[in-house]
Amino acid sequence: MNGGLIFDLLKPKQTIADLGSGMNPSHWWPSVKPESTIDAFDLNFTIEPKDDGRFFFLQDVTKMKGIEGFEKKYDLLVADHIFEHVENMEGMIESIDWIAKPGCVLHVGIPVANNFTDTFYRLIHRHDSGGHLQRFVYEDPIKMLDKIGFKLVKSEIWEDDWVWLEKCFSLEHNNVKNVTQDEIQYLVDTFRKELTSEKGYLYGYEYIFQR
């Protein structure tokens, strides 16, 4: 689900927070403009730190309120594939409020509740492997973020590219022994062919908000 609206938000000399960035680099990182910095926040990383303006913090993104050094720090916040994964949404909103500068831009990407992808994800991501804990409809992020002064600028339908299943789903971690990676690829190829916006399938939305 590589939303395209993010690329228009990348400007030179930005301080950027990637909230819940995951274990792999986000798809937009190579397009970050000169003299910008990315602070990536997650509870798991496999990325090798480099001296290139990227900084990694093992941090619960729902518990950033009150942490010195982050208050009103960021020009751009990216919260893709994170709202649906956190149990404490109030803490998530408080963290965004704490770290966002006046005028901060926020990119959010979420799935629509109870569609095929959301239901399938809940089925296969068992145990402690990062399941979807929240269910949203289109209006929910708009209402939540309005409470801390973020207004909707633009939104678009977000398609599922199935990269999360192709590259990120761990057969070993989820203790799946009767399915091979080739069979996972078969599912991915089938879903990409059949579950398209042209055929009426809606995964979710990406939003741009500004404070």
C-alpha positions in Angstrom: 0.0 0.0 0.0 2.5 2.6 -1.2 0.4 5.8 -1.2 1.4 8.4 -3.8 0.4 11.5 -1.9 3.4 11.4 0.3 5.8 12.4 -2.5 4.3 15.9 -2.9 4.9 16.5 0.8 8.7 16.0 0.7 10.5 19.3 0.8 14.2 20.3 1.4 15.4 20.9 5.0 12.5 19.0 6.7 12.5 17.3 10.0 10.4 14.1 9.4 9.1 11.5 11.8 8.2 8.1 10.4 5.8 6.7 13.1 5.7 2.9 13.2 8.1 2.6 10.3 8.5 -1.1 10.6 11.5 -3.3 10.1 12.2 -2.2 6.5 12.8 1.3 5.0 9.6 3.0 4.0 9.1 3.3 0.2 9.4 7.1 0.2 12.7 7.3 2.0 14.8 7.5 -1.2 12.9 10.5 -2.3 13.6 12.6 0.8 15.0 16.0 -0.2 18.4 17.4 0.7 19.2 18.5 4.2 16.2 16.7 5.6 16.4 14.2 8.5 14.2 11.2 9.2 13.6 9.9 12.7 12.1 6.4 12.5 10.2 5.1 15.4 9.2 1.5 16.0 9.6 -1.4 18.5 11.5 -3.6 15.9 14.2 -2.8 13.4 16.4 -4.8 11.0 17.7 -1.7 9.3 21.5 -1.0 9.6 21.9 2.6 10.8 23.9 4.9 8.4 25.3 8.4 8.7 22.9 9.8 6.2 20.3 11.8 8.1 18.4 8.8 9.4 18.0 8.1 13.1 16.2 5.1 14.6 14.4 5.1 18.0 13.1 2.0 19.7 10.0 3.8 20.9 6.3 3.1 21.5 4.7 5.7 19.3 1.7 5.9 21.7 3.9 7.1 24.5 5.8 10.1 23.2 4.0 12.8 25.1 6.3 14.4 27.6 9.6 13.1 26.2 12.1 16.0 26.0 13.7 16.6 22.7 10.6 15.7 20.6 8.2 18.5 21.6 7.1 20.5 18.5 10.1 19.1 16.5 8.7 17.9 13.2 7.6 19.5 9.9 6.2 16.3 8.5 4.7 13.2 10.2 4.1 10.0 8.4 1.7 7.5 10.1 1.1 4.8 7.5 -0.1 1.3 8.6 0.1 2.3 12.2 -3.3 3.5 13.5 -4.9 0.1 13.0 -2.1 -1.6 14.9 -2.1 0.4 18.1 -4.3 -0.4 21.1 -4.1 3.0 22.7 -5.4 5.4 20.1 -5.7 8.3 22.6 -2.0 7.9 23.3 -1.3 7.9 19.6 -3.1 11.2 19.1 -1.4 12.7 22.1 2.0 11.7 20.7 1.2 13.4 17.4 0.0 16.5 19.2 3.3 16.6 21.2 5.8 16.2 18.4 4.1 18.3 15.6 5.2 21.8 14.9 2.7 24.5 14.2 2.0 24.2 10.4 3.0 20.5 10.5 1.8 18.3 7.7 0.6 14.7 8.5 0.3 11.8 6.1 -2.0 8.9 7.3 -2.8 5.7 5.5 -5.4 3.2 7.0 -7.4 0.3 5.8 -11.2 0.3 5.8 -12.6 -2.0 8.4 -13.8 -5.5 7.5 -12.8 -5.5 3.8 -11.1 -8.5 2.4 -7.5 -7.4 3.2 -8.4 -6.4 6.8 -10.2 -9.7 7.5 -7.5 -11.8 5.8 -4.7 -9.9 7.8 -6.5 -10.6 11.1 -6.7 -14.3 10.1 -3.1 -14.9 9.3 -1.3 -12.5 11.7 -1.8 -14.4 14.9 -0.1 -14.3 18.3 2.1 -11.2 18.7 2.9 -10.6 15.1 1.3 -7.2 14.6 -2.4 -7.8 14.0 -5.0 -5.1 13.3 -6.4 -4.0 16.6 -8.6 -1.1 15.4 -11.3 -0.8 12.9 -11.9 2.5 11.0 -14.3 4.1 8.5 -13.3 7.0 6.3 -14.5 9.7 8.8 -12.7 8.4 11.9 -9.2 9.9 11.3 -10.7 13.2 10.3 -12.6 13.4 13.6 -9.7 12.3 15.8 -7.2 14.6 14.3 -9.5 17.6 14.2 -9.4 17.5 18.0 -5.7 18.5 18.0 -6.0 21.1 15.2 -5.2 19.0 12.1 -7.5 19.8 9.2 -8.0 17.5 6.2 -6.3 18.9 3.1 -6.8 15.9 0.7 -7.6 12.2 0.6 -7.5 9.5 -2.0 -8.4 5.8 -2.2 -5.4 3.6 -1.2 -4.9 0.4 -3.1 -3.4 -2.8 -1.7 -0.2 -3.7 -3.5 0.2 -6.9 -1.4 3.8 -6.2 -0.7 3.1 -6.8 3.0 2.2 -10.4 2.3 4.8 -11.0 -0.4 7.8 -9.6 1.5 6.9 -9.1 5.2 4.7 -12.1 6.3 6.9 -14.5 8.2 5.9 -18.2 7.8 8.4 -19.1 10.6 7.3 -16.4 13.1 3.6 -17.4 12.5 4.4 -21.0 12.8 3.0 -21.9 9.4 4.3 -25.2 8.3 1.9 -26.4 5.5 2.3 -23.4 3.2 5.4 -22.5 1.1 6.7 -19.2 0.1 5.9 -20.1 -3.5 2.3 -20.6 -2.5 2.3 -17.3 -0.7 3.5 -15.8 -4.0 0.6 -17.5 -5.8 -1.8 -15.8 -3.4 -0.2 -12.5 -4.0 -0.4 -12.8 -7.7 -4.0 -13.8 -7.6 -5.0 -11.0 -5.2 -3.2 -8.4 -7.4 -5.1 -9.6 -10.4 -8.6 -9.8 -8.8 -8.7 -7.2 -6.0 -8.3 -4.0 -7.9 -9.9 -0.6 -7.8 -11.0 -1.1 -11.4 -13.0 -4.1 -10.2 -14.5 -2.1 -7.3 -12.2 -3.3 -4.5 -11.4 -0.7 -1.9 -8.6 -1.3 0.6 -8.5 2.0 2.4 -7.5 5.7 2.2 -4.5 7.9 2.5 -5.0 11.4 3.9 -3.1 14.7 4.1 -3.7 16.8 7.2 -2.2 20.1 8.2 -2.1 21.9 11.5 
